[in-house]
Amino acid sequence: MITIKSDKLIGFVADIFARAGSSKEEAGRVANYLVTANLTGHDSHGVIRVPKYVAWVQDGSIIPDQTVKLEVDTPSLAVIDGGFGFGQTVTPQAVRIGIDKCKANGLAAITLKNSGHLGRVGDWAEMAAAEGLISIFFVNAAGSVLVAPFGGVARKLSTAPYCVGIPRPGQGPVVLDFATSLVAEGKVMVASRGGKKLPKGALISQDGNLTEDPHELYGPYEPSGPRDHSQGTGAIRAFGEHKGSGLALICELLGGALTGNGATSNGRRFANGMLGIFIDPKVVDPAHFFDGEVARYIAYFKDSKLAQGHDAVLIPGEPEAANRAERTKNGVPLTEDTWASIVDTGRALGIDEAAVKAAEG
């Protein structure tokens, strides 16, 4: 493992994206969101993505510095096309539109289609919670066919994230953010680069055998080389058997079909689609019952006799906050293979050895 201070990692990654064609502002923004994912412990959505993002820019799958286009614009609804821009650029634009409409009307919805990989969905829930709003997100990834439905072995679904954010005055928000697959594809990538191993039975082969071997998803690969899931034959499993598989289907229908992004299918250009719903609790709850009841119930929820091997009952968002504090202080841990793949990407864009050493030091 190698540990790099977050500010140095942001600077190094920003330099890569600036050299790949982004404006200085966008390069810094994408780098900041990626490193934030690492800081919160979601390494699958962090800087491990840098080589793939750059490859997408180079082959035209992602277009730098895009501005969203509104196809439908009503007081409480926006239908938005991201134009295949970086998700870290077009998604905050879309969420901002939803926040503004919700603050004006108490309730709003947005759809976003044709977004590049929009990163950790929890970022967008945190963005809404910072302004006192509840948010709900259904997401799909058209063209990223990775997950087998319950009862099947063939890839039919994307990892189809689902996320809910609930603000808490004076405290961090409750943010439930998960892929509807047993693991996100990025966690398979992390495991393939020497990081945290996959949980037992995370993947399924075409003959129905359960496995934790990333080669099942990616096929043959070199340690610091690219990962291409089209080269593998196996699939990630949906979490929670029929329940996770059913929620994944709903994410495909709402995040994909409804938004115009398209539900996941083979041969489709990669794009995230997202349905976002925003609620202003101050409008729903003029008696101000909500905040107190949230605080009461969370305290009740956490005050449970602990199961063996557990030292606390946690709520969604608490592990991320703890990771953020620890990694901000001590640095972001990366496997040597992950760092090598990022450095190789930088070198190919003209970053010199002095910059590499400066980031590491």
C-alpha positions as CSV (number, residue, x, y, z in Angstrom):
1,M,0.0,0.0,0.0
2,I,1.0,3.6,-0.5
3,T,-0.6,6.5,1.4
4,I,-0.9,10.0,-0.2
5,K,-2.1,13.2,1.4
6,S,-5.5,14.2,-0.1
7,D,-4.4,17.6,-1.2
8,K,-1.5,16.2,-3.1
9,L,-3.6,13.5,-4.6
10,I,-6.2,16.1,-5.8
11,G,-3.4,18.2,-7.3
12,F,-1.9,15.3,-9.2
13,V,-5.2,14.0,-10.5
14,A,-6.3,17.5,-11.5
15,D,-3.1,17.8,-13.5
16,I,-4.0,14.6,-15.4
17,F,-7.5,15.8,-16.3
18,A,-6.2,19.2,-17.4
19,R,-3.7,17.6,-19.7
20,A,-6.5,15.3,-21.0
21,G,-8.5,18.3,-22.2
22,S,-10.5,19.7,-19.3
23,S,-10.5,23.3,-18.2
24,K,-8.5,24.0,-15.0
25,E,-11.8,24.4,-13.1
26,E,-13.3,21.1,-14.3
27,A,-10.1,19.2,-13.8
28,G,-10.0,20.4,-10.2
29,R,-13.7,19.6,-9.6
30,V,-13.4,16.0,-11.0
31,A,-10.3,15.4,-9.0
32,N,-11.9,16.7,-5.8
33,Y,-15.0,14.5,-6.2
34,L,-12.9,11.4,-6.9
35,V,-10.6,12.0,-3.9
36,T,-13.7,12.7,-1.7
37,A,-15.0,9.3,-2.6
38,N,-11.7,7.8,-1.3
39,L,-11.8,9.9,1.8
40,T,-15.3,8.6,2.6
41,G,-14.0,5.0,2.1
42,H,-15.7,4.5,-1.2
43,D,-12.5,3.6,-3.1
44,S,-14.5,2.0,-5.8
45,H,-15.7,5.4,-6.9
46,G,-12.4,7.2,-6.3
47,V,-9.1,7.8,-8.1
48,I,-9.0,4.2,-9.2
49,R,-11.3,5.5,-12.0
50,V,-8.8,8.0,-13.4
51,P,-7.4,5.7,-16.2
52,K,-10.8,4.8,-17.4
53,Y,-12.0,8.4,-17.3
54,V,-9.1,9.5,-19.4
55,A,-9.6,6.7,-21.8
56,W,-13.2,7.8,-22.2
57,V,-12.2,11.4,-23.0
58,Q,-9.7,10.1,-25.5
59,D,-12.2,7.9,-27.3
60,G,-14.9,10.6,-27.2
61,S,-17.2,8.8,-24.8
62,I,-16.9,11.8,-22.4
63,I,-16.9,15.4,-23.6
64,P,-15.1,17.9,-21.3
65,D,-16.7,21.1,-19.9
66,Q,-20.3,20.4,-20.9
67,T,-23.3,22.5,-19.9
68,V,-26.6,20.7,-19.4
69,K,-29.5,21.3,-21.7
70,L,-33.1,21.6,-20.4
71,E,-35.6,19.7,-22.6
72,V,-38.5,20.3,-20.3
73,D,-38.6,23.1,-17.7
74,T,-41.6,23.6,-15.5
75,P,-41.8,25.1,-12.0
76,S,-41.4,21.7,-10.3
77,L,-39.9,19.5,-13.0
78,A,-36.8,19.5,-15.3
79,V,-35.8,17.0,-17.9
80,I,-32.1,17.4,-18.5
81,D,-29.5,16.1,-21.0
82,G,-26.0,15.9,-19.8
83,G,-24.5,15.8,-23.3
84,F,-22.1,13.0,-22.2
85,G,-20.1,15.4,-20.0
86,F,-18.2,14.4,-16.9
87,G,-20.7,13.3,-14.3
88,Q,-18.9,15.5,-11.8
89,T,-19.7,18.5,-14.0
90,V,-23.2,17.9,-15.3
91,T,-24.7,16.2,-12.2
92,P,-24.1,19.1,-9.9
93,Q,-25.7,21.4,-12.5
94,A,-28.7,19.1,-12.6
95,V,-29.0,18.8,-8.8
96,R,-28.7,22.6,-8.5
97,I,-31.7,22.9,-10.8
98,G,-33.7,20.4,-8.6
99,I,-32.7,22.2,-5.4
100,D,-33.7,25.6,-6.7
101,K,-37.1,24.3,-7.9
102,C,-37.7,22.5,-4.6
103,K,-36.9,25.6,-2.5
104,A,-39.4,27.6,-4.6
105,N,-42.2,25.0,-4.5
106,G,-41.6,22.5,-1.7
107,L,-41.3,19.5,-4.1
108,A,-39.4,19.0,-7.3
109,A,-38.1,16.3,-9.6
110,I,-35.4,16.1,-12.2
111,T,-34.4,13.6,-14.8
112,L,-30.8,13.5,-16.1
113,K,-29.7,11.4,-19.1
114,N,-26.5,11.0,-21.0
115,S,-24.2,11.8,-18.1
116,G,-20.7,10.4,-17.8
117,H,-20.0,8.3,-14.7
118,L,-21.6,10.5,-12.0
119,G,-19.4,9.2,-9.2
120,R,-20.5,8.6,-5.6
121,V,-24.3,9.3,-5.6
122,G,-24.0,10.2,-2.0
123,D,-22.3,13.5,-3.1
124,W,-25.5,14.6,-4.6
125,A,-27.6,13.7,-1.5
126,E,-25.1,15.6,0.6
127,M,-25.4,18.6,-1.7
128,A,-29.2,18.7,-1.2
129,A,-29.0,18.0,2.5
130,A,-26.6,20.9,3.0
131,E,-29.6,23.1,1.9
132,G,-32.1,21.3,4.2
133,L,-33.7,19.1,1.6
134,I,-34.5,15.5,1.5
135,S,-33.5,13.8,-1.7
136,I,-34.1,10.4,-3.4
137,F,-32.2,9.1,-6.4
138,F,-32.7,6.2,-8.8
139,V,-29.7,5.7,-11.1
140,N,-28.8,3.3,-13.9
141,A,-25.8,2.9,-16.2
142,A,-26.8,2.3,-19.8
143,G,-24.2,0.2,-21.6
144,S,-22.8,-1.2,-18.4
145,V,-24.3,-4.7,-18.4
146,L,-22.7,-6.4,-15.3
147,V,-25.2,-7.8,-13.0
148,A,-27.3,-11.1,-13.1
149,P,-30.9,-10.9,-11.8
150,F,-31.9,-13.2,-9.0
151,G,-32.5,-16.7,-10.5
152,G,-30.3,-16.1,-13.5
153,V,-26.6,-16.1,-14.5
154,A,-26.6,-13.8,-17.6
155,R,-25.7,-10.1,-17.3
156,K,-28.9,-8.1,-17.6
157,L,-28.6,-5.2,-15.2
158,S,-26.2,-2.3,-14.4
159,T,-25.2,-1.9,-10.8
160,A,-28.1,0.5,-10.6
161,P,-27.4,2.7,-7.5
162,Y,-30.1,3.9,-5.1
163,C,-29.6,6.8,-2.7
164,V,-31.6,8.7,-0.1
165,G,-30.4,11.8,1.8
166,I,-32.1,13.2,5.0
167,P,-30.7,16.4,6.5
168,R,-30.2,16.8,10.3
169,P,-29.8,20.3,11.8
170,G,-26.3,20.7,13.3
171,Q,-25.2,17.1,12.4
172,G,-24.2,15.2,9.3
173,P,-27.0,14.0,7.1
174,V,-28.3,10.4,7.0
175,V,-27.2,9.2,3.5
176,L,-28.1,5.8,2.4
177,D,-26.2,5.1,-0.8
178,F,-25.6,1.7,-2.4
179,A,-25.4,-0.3,-5.6
180,T,-28.2,-2.8,-6.0
181,S,-25.6,-5.3,-6.9
182,L,-23.9,-7.3,-4.1
183,V,-20.9,-5.1,-4.8
184,A,-20.3,-2.1,-7.0
185,E,-18.2,-2.8,-10.1
186,G,-15.5,-0.5,-8.8
187,K,-15.1,-2.8,-5.8
188,V,-14.3,-5.7,-8.2
189,M,-11.8,-3.4,-9.7
190,V,-10.3,-2.6,-6.3
191,A,-10.0,-6.3,-5.5
192,S,-8.4,-6.9,-8.9
193,R,-5.7,-4.4,-8.0
194,G,-4.8,-6.0,-4.8
195,G,-7.3,-4.1,-2.5
196,K,-10.0,-5.4,-0.3
197,K,-11.2,-8.9,-1.3
198,L,-14.8,-9.4,-2.5
199,P,-17.3,-10.9,-0.1
200,K,-18.0,-14.6,-0.5
201,G,-20.1,-15.4,-3.6
202,A,-20.1,-11.8,-5.0
203,L,-19.8,-13.1,-8.6
204,I,-21.5,-15.9,-10.5
205,S,-20.1,-17.8,-13.5
206,Q,-22.0,-18.8,-16.5
207,D,-22.3,-22.4,-15.1
208,G,-23.8,-21.0,-11.9
209,N,-20.8,-21.4,-9.6
210,L,-20.3,-18.6,-7.0
211,T,-16.8,-17.0,-6.9
212,E,-14.8,-14.0,-5.6
213,D,-12.3,-14.0,-8.4
214,P,-12.3,-10.7,-10.4
215,H,-11.1,-12.6,-13.5
216,E,-14.6,-13.9,-13.7
217,L,-15.8,-10.4,-14.5
218,Y,-12.7,-9.0,-16.4
219,G,-11.0,-12.0,-18.0
220,P,-7.2,-11.9,-18.2
221,Y,-5.5,-8.7,-17.2
222,E,-2.1,-7.3,-16.1
223,P,-1.7,-6.0,-12.6
224,S,-1.5,-2.3,-13.5
225,G,-3.2,-2.6,-16.9
226,P,-6.7,-1.8,-17.9
227,R,-9.8,-3.7,-16.8
228,D,-12.4,-4.5,-19.4
229,H,-15.5,-6.3,-18.3
230,S,-16.4,-7.2,-21.8
231,Q,-13.5,-9.7,-21.7
232,G,-15.0,-11.7,-18.8
233,T,-17.9,-14.1,-18.9
234,G,-19.3,-14.0,-15.3
235,A,-21.6,-11.5,-13.6
236,I,-21.9,-9.6,-10.4
237,R,-24.8,-10.9,-8.3
238,A,-27.7,-8.7,-7.2
239,F,-27.8,-8.1,-3.4
240,G,-30.5,-9.5,-1.2
241,E,-31.7,-12.1,-3.6
242,H,-35.1,-11.2,-5.1
243,K,-35.3,-7.9,-3.1
244,G,-32.1,-6.4,-4.5
245,S,-32.9,-7.7,-8.0
246,G,-36.3,-6.1,-7.9
247,L,-35.0,-2.8,-6.7
248,A,-32.3,-2.9,-9.5
249,L,-35.1,-3.4,-12.0
250,I,-36.9,-0.3,-10.6
251,C,-33.7,1.7,-10.9
252,E,-33.4,0.6,-14.6
253,L,-37.0,1.6,-15.3
254,L,-37.0,4.9,-13.4
255,G,-33.3,6.0,-13.8
256,G,-33.0,4.6,-17.3
257,A,-36.3,4.2,-19.2
258,L,-38.1,7.2,-17.7
259,T,-35.2,9.6,-18.0
260,G,-34.6,8.8,-21.7
261,N,-31.2,7.4,-20.8
262,G,-32.3,4.0,-21.7
263,A,-32.4,0.9,-19.6
264,T,-29.1,-1.1,-19.7
265,S,-28.4,-3.1,-22.8
266,N,-25.4,-4.4,-24.7
267,G,-23.8,-2.2,-27.4
268,R,-25.0,1.1,-25.9
269,R,-22.7,4.0,-25.3
270,F,-22.0,4.2,-21.5
271,A,-24.1,6.8,-19.7
272,N,-25.6,7.3,-16.3
273,G,-29.3,8.2,-16.1
274,M,-30.8,9.5,-12.9
275,L,-34.2,10.4,-11.5
276,G,-33.9,12.8,-8.6
277,I,-36.7,13.8,-6.2
278,F,-36.4,16.6,-3.8
279,I,-38.6,17.4,-0.8
280,D,-38.4,20.4,1.5
281,P,-39.4,19.2,5.0
282,K,-40.1,22.8,6.1
283,V,-43.0,22.9,3.7
284,V,-44.3,19.4,4.4
285,D,-43.9,19.9,8.2
286,P,-45.0,23.4,9.2
287,A,-45.4,22.2,12.8
288,H,-41.6,21.3,12.9
289,F,-42.2,17.7,14.0
290,F,-39.8,16.1,11.6
291,D,-36.4,17.2,12.9
292,G,-37.2,16.2,16.5
293,E,-38.7,12.8,15.5
294,V,-35.7,12.0,13.3
295,A,-33.4,12.7,16.3
296,R,-35.6,10.7,18.7
297,Y,-35.9,7.7,16.4
298,I,-32.2,7.6,15.5
299,A,-31.3,7.6,19.2
300,Y,-33.8,4.8,19.7
301,F,-32.4,2.9,16.7
302,K,-28.8,3.1,17.9
303,D,-29.6,2.2,21.5
304,S,-29.7,-1.5,20.9
305,K,-28.0,-4.4,22.6
306,L,-25.0,-5.2,20.4
307,A,-24.6,-8.4,18.4
308,Q,-21.4,-10.3,18.9
309,G,-18.5,-8.7,17.0
310,H,-20.1,-5.2,16.8
311,D,-19.2,-2.2,19.0
312,A,-21.9,0.1,17.8
313,V,-25.1,0.3,15.7
314,L,-24.4,2.8,12.9
315,I,-26.7,4.8,10.7
316,P,-26.0,5.5,7.0
317,G,-23.4,8.2,6.7
318,E,-21.6,7.5,9.9
319,P,-18.9,5.1,8.4
320,E,-18.2,7.7,5.7
321,A,-17.8,10.5,8.2
322,A,-15.4,8.4,10.3
323,N,-13.4,7.5,7.2
324,R,-13.3,11.1,6.0
325,A,-11.9,12.3,9.4
326,E,-9.3,9.5,9.5
327,R,-8.1,9.8,5.9
328,T,-8.1,13.6,5.8
329,K,-5.7,13.4,8.8
330,N,-3.5,10.5,7.7
331,G,-3.8,10.3,3.9
332,V,-5.6,8.2,1.3
333,P,-4.4,4.5,1.1
334,L,-4.0,3.1,-2.4
335,T,-2.7,-0.2,-3.5
336,E,0.5,-0.1,-5.5
337,D,-1.3,-1.4,-8.6
338,T,-3.9,1.4,-8.4
339,W,-1.2,4.1,-7.9
340,A,0.9,2.6,-10.7
341,S,-2.1,2.7,-13.1
342,I,-2.7,6.4,-12.2
343,V,0.9,7.3,-12.6
344,D,1.2,5.5,-15.9
345,T,-1.8,7.5,-17.2
346,G,-0.2,10.7,-16.0
347,R,3.2,9.9,-17.7
348,A,1.4,9.1,-21.0
349,L,0.0,12.7,-20.8
350,G,3.4,14.3,-20.1
351,I,3.6,14.4,-16.3
352,D,7.2,14.1,-15.3
353,E,8.9,12.1,-12.5
354,A,9.3,15.2,-10.3
355,A,5.6,15.6,-10.1
356,V,5.1,11.9,-9.3
357,K,7.7,12.1,-6.5
358,A,6.1,15.3,-5.2
359,A,2.7,13.6,-4.9
360,E,4.2,10.6,-3.2
361,G,6.2,12.7,-0.7
